[in-house]
Amino acid sequence: MPAPKNTFKAALKAGQPQIGCWIGMANAYTAEIAATAQFDWLLVDGEHAPNDLRSILEQVQVIEGSGSTPVARLPIGETWMIKQYLDAGVQNLLVPMVESGDHARELVRAVQYPPHGVRGVGSALARASRFSAIPDYLKTADEQICLLVQVENKKGLVALDDILTTDVDGVFIGPSDLAADMGHIGNAGHPVVVAAVLDALARIVAAGKAAGILTLDLAMQRKCLDLGATFMATNIDVTLFATAMRNAAEVGLGLLPDQTASGVAETAAASKYLQQLCKHWSHKAEVFFDEKKGNVAFADGDSVTLEANDDRLTINAATGPRGDLEQWKGVIEAHLVRFAFREELRIHWSE
């Protein structure tokens, strides 16, 4: 009885594109929910998510019971850590920050048993062998392990051709770290970064290796697939959840009325103060004004409408349903009083 067949590795070898999703919520329950979506693969992240081996194993176990394949990203490519992940039954590994061919070769040896590698022979204790229920595990395990390495900085790109001469199964390009290393932190869509990523993917495909990437940009996804990328993550559970929750809160709170208050200040300089206030906030908010009317709207929901007559300034302040109306009134009043330092300006509020 051999080691379980790795259908994900077989699909990559056959050039069949596999669409996946990043799993970073560090929770078996949410991983199981993700597994019902039927992505080809789900990446359980041990580098940037609050995971340890136990939590990763719990998520791998629930994903294995679905139609998706679990892939685990290690925090770092250490031989002792790789051994633990493999013995836990993780067949597909993604190792971050690989910067040289020698590093890739060390990783290849780490996932193979002697005499070809240095993986410790502890399968009798391991979930990977079904706790010794797979008699041929030691002889058949190596060919079912899928080793994917991550190239994500300029040093790694320089070494890419050497990395591609090794026996890794695939190379994943990390646009975010690469963008930072190229001087464009937070902007993986910069043309220079995109060009470097696409060039790297083309080189990986030309070398006969599986090429991978995580990108939420639909146009970039299409370009990568057209180049021959075969394992691509198109979304992240954390951002999907966060976006959905924020949208739900916005819709729910939108059912409630805004808080409003009206105020009047007696002054012959109403138009002057109106324009001063609008100009002052024009670099922070959406502002429209002329000599008689003005409107200021901040992204957090605070807004104020002003109307100037010959002898008075009328003010209508508003916040969202959960805003601090009293504080917002105080901010407006403090600014207007400061502008009106030549007179004693008083605002009479009514709600």
C-alpha positions as CSV (number, residue, x, y, z in Angstrom):
1,M,0.0,0.0,0.0
2,P,1.7,3.2,-1.2
3,A,1.5,6.8,0.1
4,P,-1.7,8.7,-0.8
5,K,-1.6,9.9,-4.4
6,N,-1.1,13.7,-4.5
7,T,-3.7,14.8,-7.1
8,F,-2.7,18.4,-6.8
9,K,0.9,17.6,-7.7
10,A,-0.3,15.5,-10.6
11,A,-2.5,18.3,-11.9
12,L,0.4,20.8,-11.8
13,K,2.6,18.3,-13.6
14,A,-0.1,17.9,-16.3
15,G,-0.3,21.7,-16.7
16,Q,-3.9,21.9,-15.5
17,P,-4.5,25.3,-13.9
18,Q,-5.5,25.1,-10.2
19,I,-7.4,28.0,-8.7
20,G,-7.0,28.6,-5.0
21,C,-7.7,30.9,-2.1
22,W,-5.5,32.1,0.8
23,I,-6.7,30.9,4.3
24,G,-5.4,33.2,7.0
25,M,-8.1,33.2,9.7
26,A,-6.3,30.5,11.6
27,N,-9.4,28.6,12.4
28,A,-10.6,25.2,11.4
29,Y,-14.3,26.2,11.4
30,T,-13.7,29.0,8.8
31,A,-11.3,26.8,6.9
32,E,-14.1,24.2,6.6
33,I,-16.5,26.9,5.3
34,A,-13.9,27.9,2.7
35,A,-13.6,24.2,1.8
36,T,-17.3,24.2,0.8
37,A,-16.5,26.8,-1.9
38,Q,-14.8,24.1,-4.0
39,F,-11.6,26.0,-4.8
40,D,-9.0,23.6,-6.3
41,W,-6.6,24.4,-3.4
42,L,-6.5,26.3,-0.2
43,L,-3.3,27.8,1.3
44,V,-3.2,27.6,5.1
45,D,-0.8,30.3,6.0
46,G,1.8,29.7,8.7
47,E,3.9,32.8,7.8
48,H,1.6,35.8,8.2
49,A,-1.4,34.3,10.0
50,P,-1.4,33.4,13.8
51,N,-1.0,29.7,13.2
52,D,1.2,27.0,14.7
53,L,1.6,23.4,13.6
54,R,-1.4,22.2,15.6
55,S,-3.8,24.8,14.2
56,I,-2.5,24.2,10.7
57,L,-3.1,20.5,11.1
58,E,-6.6,21.1,12.2
59,Q,-7.3,23.1,9.1
60,V,-5.6,20.7,6.8
61,Q,-7.7,17.9,8.2
62,V,-11.0,19.6,7.5
63,I,-9.9,20.7,4.0
64,E,-8.8,17.1,3.2
65,G,-12.4,16.0,3.7
66,S,-13.6,18.4,0.9
67,G,-13.0,18.6,-2.8
68,S,-10.1,21.1,-2.2
69,T,-6.5,20.3,-1.6
70,P,-4.7,21.8,1.4
71,V,-1.3,23.5,0.9
72,A,0.6,24.9,3.9
73,R,3.0,27.8,3.9
74,L,5.7,27.5,6.5
75,P,7.0,30.5,8.5
76,I,10.5,29.7,7.3
77,G,12.2,27.0,5.3
78,E,13.9,25.2,8.1
79,T,14.6,21.4,7.8
80,W,13.3,20.5,11.3
81,M,10.1,22.4,10.6
82,I,9.6,20.8,7.2
83,K,10.0,17.4,8.9
84,Q,7.2,18.2,11.3
85,Y,4.8,19.4,8.6
86,L,5.5,16.3,6.5
87,D,5.0,13.9,9.4
88,A,1.7,15.7,10.2
89,G,0.6,14.6,6.7
90,V,0.9,17.8,4.8
91,Q,1.9,16.8,1.2
92,N,2.0,20.2,-0.3
93,L,4.4,22.8,1.1
94,L,5.1,26.4,0.1
95,V,8.3,27.8,1.5
96,P,8.8,31.6,1.6
97,M,11.8,33.8,0.8
98,V,13.9,31.4,-1.3
99,E,16.8,33.4,-2.6
100,S,19.3,31.0,-4.2
101,G,19.6,27.7,-6.0
102,D,21.5,26.2,-3.0
103,H,18.6,27.1,-0.7
104,A,16.2,25.4,-3.0
105,R,18.4,22.3,-3.1
106,E,18.5,22.2,0.7
107,L,14.7,22.3,0.7
108,V,14.5,19.5,-1.9
109,R,16.7,17.3,0.4
110,A,14.6,18.2,3.4
111,V,11.4,16.7,1.8
112,Q,13.1,13.5,0.8
113,Y,14.1,10.4,2.7
114,P,17.7,9.2,2.7
115,P,19.8,8.4,0.7
116,H,18.5,11.3,-1.5
117,G,17.6,13.6,1.3
118,V,17.7,14.2,5.0
119,R,14.1,13.8,6.1
120,G,14.0,12.0,9.5
121,V,12.6,8.5,9.4
122,G,9.9,8.7,12.0
123,S,6.9,7.5,10.1
124,A,5.8,5.0,12.7
125,L,4.7,8.0,14.8
126,A,3.4,10.0,12.0
127,R,-0.1,10.9,10.7
128,A,1.5,10.9,7.2
129,S,1.7,7.1,7.3
130,R,-1.7,6.7,8.9
131,F,0.3,5.8,12.0
132,S,2.0,2.8,10.4
133,A,-1.1,1.7,8.5
134,I,0.7,2.4,5.1
135,P,3.4,-0.2,5.0
136,D,5.1,1.2,1.9
137,Y,5.0,4.8,3.0
138,L,8.8,5.2,3.4
139,K,9.4,3.9,-0.1
140,T,6.7,5.9,-1.9
141,A,6.3,9.1,0.1
142,D,9.0,11.2,-1.8
143,E,7.2,11.2,-5.1
144,Q,3.9,12.4,-3.6
145,I,5.4,15.4,-1.9
146,C,4.9,18.7,-3.7
147,L,7.5,21.3,-2.9
148,L,6.7,24.9,-4.0
149,V,9.2,27.7,-3.3
150,Q,8.5,31.4,-3.1
151,V,10.6,34.0,-4.9
152,E,9.7,37.4,-3.6
153,N,12.7,39.8,-3.8
154,K,15.3,41.0,-6.2
155,K,17.9,38.6,-5.0
156,G,15.5,35.7,-5.6
157,L,14.8,37.0,-9.1
158,V,18.5,37.1,-9.9
159,A,18.8,33.5,-8.7
160,L,15.6,32.3,-10.4
161,D,17.3,30.5,-13.3
162,D,19.5,28.5,-10.8
163,I,16.4,27.7,-8.6
164,L,14.7,26.4,-11.7
165,T,17.5,23.8,-12.2
166,T,16.6,22.1,-8.9
167,D,13.9,19.5,-8.3
168,V,11.4,21.8,-6.8
169,D,7.9,21.2,-8.2
170,G,7.0,24.9,-8.7
171,V,7.9,28.5,-8.0
172,F,5.5,31.0,-6.6
173,I,6.2,34.7,-7.2
174,G,5.2,37.0,-4.3
175,P,4.3,40.4,-5.8
176,S,3.8,42.3,-2.5
177,D,7.3,41.6,-1.0
178,L,8.8,42.0,-4.4
179,A,7.2,45.4,-4.8
180,A,8.6,46.5,-1.5
181,D,12.1,45.4,-2.4
182,M,11.8,47.2,-5.7
183,G,11.0,50.5,-3.9
184,H,7.2,50.4,-4.5
185,I,5.9,49.1,-1.2
186,G,2.1,48.8,-1.1
187,N,1.9,49.0,-4.9
188,A,2.2,45.6,-6.5
189,G,0.4,46.9,-9.5
190,H,3.3,49.3,-10.4
191,P,4.2,48.7,-14.1
192,V,7.9,47.9,-13.1
193,V,6.7,45.3,-10.6
194,V,4.1,43.8,-12.9
195,A,6.7,43.5,-15.7
196,A,9.1,41.7,-13.3
197,V,6.4,39.3,-12.1
198,L,5.2,38.4,-15.6
199,D,8.8,37.9,-16.8
200,A,9.5,35.6,-13.9
201,L,6.3,33.6,-14.5
202,A,7.3,33.2,-18.2
203,R,10.7,31.9,-17.2
204,I,9.2,29.4,-14.7
205,V,6.8,28.0,-17.3
206,A,9.6,27.8,-19.9
207,A,11.7,25.8,-17.5
208,G,8.9,23.2,-17.2
209,K,8.0,24.1,-13.6
210,A,4.6,25.0,-12.1
211,A,4.3,28.8,-11.8
212,G,2.2,30.3,-9.1
213,I,1.0,33.7,-7.8
214,L,-1.5,35.3,-5.5
215,T,-3.3,38.3,-7.0
216,L,-6.7,39.8,-6.5
217,D,-6.5,41.9,-9.7
218,L,-8.7,40.3,-12.3
219,A,-6.7,41.6,-15.3
220,M,-3.5,40.3,-13.7
221,Q,-5.1,37.0,-13.1
222,R,-5.9,36.7,-16.8
223,K,-2.4,37.6,-17.8
224,C,-0.9,35.1,-15.5
225,L,-3.1,32.3,-16.7
226,D,-2.4,33.2,-20.3
227,L,1.3,32.9,-19.6
228,G,0.8,29.4,-18.3
229,A,0.6,29.9,-14.5
230,T,-0.8,26.7,-13.0
231,F,-1.4,27.4,-9.3
232,M,-3.0,30.8,-8.7
233,A,-4.8,32.1,-5.6
234,T,-7.5,34.7,-6.5
235,N,-8.6,35.8,-3.1
236,I,-7.9,35.8,0.7
237,D,-10.4,34.7,3.3
238,V,-9.5,37.5,5.7
239,T,-10.1,40.3,3.2
240,L,-13.3,38.6,2.0
241,F,-14.7,38.4,5.5
242,A,-13.6,41.9,6.5
243,T,-15.1,43.5,3.3
244,A,-18.3,41.6,3.7
245,M,-18.6,42.6,7.4
246,R,-17.9,46.3,6.7
247,N,-20.4,46.3,3.9
248,A,-23.0,44.6,6.1
249,A,-22.4,47.1,8.9
250,E,-22.7,50.0,6.4
251,V,-26.0,48.7,5.1
252,G,-27.4,48.0,8.5
253,L,-26.4,51.4,9.9
254,G,-27.8,53.0,6.8
255,L,-31.3,52.0,8.0
256,L,-30.9,54.5,10.9
257,P,-31.2,58.3,10.5
258,D,-28.2,60.6,10.7
259,Q,-27.9,62.8,13.8
260,T,-28.4,66.5,13.0
261,A,-28.2,69.9,14.7
262,S,-28.8,73.4,13.4
263,G,-27.1,76.5,14.6
264,V,-27.2,80.3,14.0
265,A,-24.5,82.9,14.5
266,E,-25.3,86.6,14.3
267,T,-22.5,88.2,12.3
268,A,-22.0,90.7,9.4
269,A,-19.0,88.6,8.2
270,A,-21.0,85.4,7.6
271,S,-19.8,84.9,4.0
272,K,-16.2,85.4,5.0
273,Y,-16.3,82.8,7.7
274,L,-18.2,80.4,5.5
275,Q,-15.4,80.6,2.8
276,Q,-12.6,80.4,5.4
277,L,-14.0,77.2,6.9
278,C,-14.6,75.5,3.5
279,K,-11.1,76.4,2.3
280,H,-9.6,75.2,5.6
281,W,-11.1,71.7,5.1
282,S,-10.8,71.5,1.4
283,H,-7.7,69.3,1.6
284,K,-9.3,66.8,4.0
285,A,-12.9,66.5,2.8
286,E,-15.2,66.8,-0.2
287,V,-16.0,70.6,-0.3
288,F,-18.3,72.8,-2.4
289,F,-18.9,76.5,-1.7
290,D,-19.5,80.0,-3.1
291,E,-20.1,83.3,-1.3
292,K,-23.5,82.3,0.0
293,K,-23.5,78.5,0.5
294,G,-21.0,75.8,1.4
295,N,-20.9,72.1,2.1
296,V,-18.2,70.0,3.7
297,A,-18.4,66.2,3.8
298,F,-15.8,64.0,5.5
299,A,-15.3,60.3,4.7
300,D,-16.3,59.3,8.3
301,G,-19.8,60.6,7.8
302,D,-19.4,64.0,9.5
303,S,-20.7,66.9,7.4
304,V,-21.7,70.5,7.6
305,T,-23.8,72.8,5.4
306,L,-23.5,76.6,5.8
307,E,-25.6,79.4,4.5
308,A,-24.5,83.1,4.7
309,N,-26.9,86.1,4.8
310,D,-26.1,89.7,5.4
311,D,-26.4,89.4,9.2
312,R,-26.2,85.7,10.1
313,L,-24.5,82.4,9.4
314,T,-26.8,79.3,9.4
315,I,-25.1,76.0,10.2
316,N,-26.5,72.5,9.7
317,A,-24.2,69.8,11.3
318,A,-24.7,66.1,10.7
319,T,-23.0,62.8,11.7
320,G,-23.8,59.2,10.9
321,P,-26.1,57.3,13.2
322,R,-23.2,56.3,15.5
323,G,-21.2,59.6,15.2
324,D,-20.4,61.9,18.1
325,L,-22.6,64.9,17.2
326,E,-21.6,67.0,20.3
327,Q,-18.0,66.6,19.5
328,W,-18.6,67.5,15.8
329,K,-20.5,70.6,16.8
330,G,-17.6,71.6,19.1
331,V,-15.1,71.2,16.2
332,I,-17.2,73.4,13.9
333,E,-17.7,76.0,16.6
334,A,-14.0,76.1,17.6
335,H,-12.9,76.7,14.0
336,L,-15.5,79.5,13.4
337,V,-14.7,81.2,16.7
338,R,-11.0,81.1,15.7
339,F,-11.7,82.7,12.3
340,A,-13.9,85.4,14.0
341,F,-11.2,86.5,16.4
342,R,-12.1,90.2,15.8
343,E,-15.6,89.7,17.3
344,E,-17.2,87.6,19.9
345,L,-19.0,85.0,17.8
346,R,-21.6,82.9,19.5
347,I,-23.5,80.0,17.9
348,H,-26.9,79.1,19.1
349,W,-27.6,75.4,18.5
350,S,-31.0,73.7,18.3
351,E,-31.5,70.0,17.5
